Amino acid sequence: MVYLNYNNLDEETQQHLLSVSKKEVERKFGEDLKVYAKENHIEYTTILYEEAVKNLYSYHYIFNI
C-alpha cells in the first residue's frame, strides 16, 4: 500500500512514485523487457516507462486528508 498525503500530490511526489514503480518493474521483469525491446526494435527506456505507468495502477493507495 502507498500512503499519500492528499495535500502533497505535486510533481515531485508523482515523479517519486514513478521512479519507485520503474525500479520494481525493472527488478521483476527487466530481462524479459530487454529481450522484448530488442526483438521489436523498441527503446528499452520507453517500454520500462510504459510498464511502470501500468504498474502504478496495481498499487493500493491510502490518502490521508
Secondary structure, DSSP 4 states (H G I P E B T S, - for coil): -EEEETT--SHHHHHHHHHHHHHHHHHHHHHHHHHHHHHTT--HHHHHHHHHHHHHTTSPEEEE-
